[in-house]
Amino acid sequence: MLHGIPRIYWTFRYIWSAIHVSLVAIFAMWLTLYLVNDGRGEQLFDDWWIWAQDIHYQLANLIPFPWS
């Protein structure tokens, strides 16, 4: 017992932490390879940027400024 907590808890916690870190690392590598392959990441970013600029333009034109 460590601080009144059974050893099985710490064993499970360390094993789960190792599994979780491994899964996150595998997912990060998969996502990186997916985005780099065939320029998919660049295309997704470009599509998002065009969408964000369109929203920005629409919101900017909703409010008339007195000096316009």
C-alpha positions in Angstrom: 0.0 0.0 0.0 1.2 3.4 -0.9 -0.5 6.2 1.0 -3.3 3.9 1.9 -4.0 2.9 -1.8 -3.7 -0.7 -2.8 -0.7 -1.8 -5.0 -3.1 -3.2 -7.7 -4.5 0.3 -8.2 -1.0 1.7 -9.0 -0.2 -1.2 -11.2 -3.4 -0.7 -13.2 -2.8 3.0 -13.4 0.7 2.6 -14.7 -0.3 0.0 -17.3 -3.3 2.1 -18.5 -1.1 5.2 -18.7 1.4 3.4 -20.8 -1.3 2.0 -23.1 -2.9 5.5 -23.4 0.4 7.2 -24.2 1.1 4.5 -26.8 -2.4 5.0 -28.4 -2.1 8.7 -28.5 1.4 8.5 -30.1 0.1 6.0 -32.7 -2.8 8.2 -33.6 -0.5 11.3 -33.8 1.8 9.4 -36.2 -1.2 8.2 -38.3 -2.7 11.7 -38.5 0.7 13.2 -39.5 1.2 10.6 -42.2 -2.4 11.1 -43.5 -2.0 14.9 -43.7 1.4 14.8 -45.3 0.5 12.1 -47.9 -0.6 13.6 -51.3 -0.9 17.1 -49.9 -4.1 16.3 -48.0 -3.1 18.6 -45.1 -2.4 21.5 -47.4 -5.8 21.0 -49.2 -7.7 20.8 -45.9 -5.9 23.9 -44.6 -6.7 25.8 -47.8 -10.3 24.8 -47.7 -10.6 25.9 -44.1 -8.8 29.2 -44.8 -11.2 30.0 -47.7 -14.2 29.1 -45.5 -12.8 31.3 -42.6 -12.2 34.2 -45.0 -15.7 33.9 -46.4 -17.2 34.0 -42.9 -15.0 37.0 -42.1 -16.2 38.8 -45.2 -19.9 38.0 -44.5 -19.7 39.2 -40.9 -17.8 42.3 -41.9 -20.5 43.2 -44.3 -23.3 42.7 -41.8 -22.5 45.7 -39.8 -22.5 49.0 -41.7 -19.8 51.4 -40.5 -20.7 55.1 -40.3 -17.7 56.2 -42.3 -18.4 53.8 -45.1 
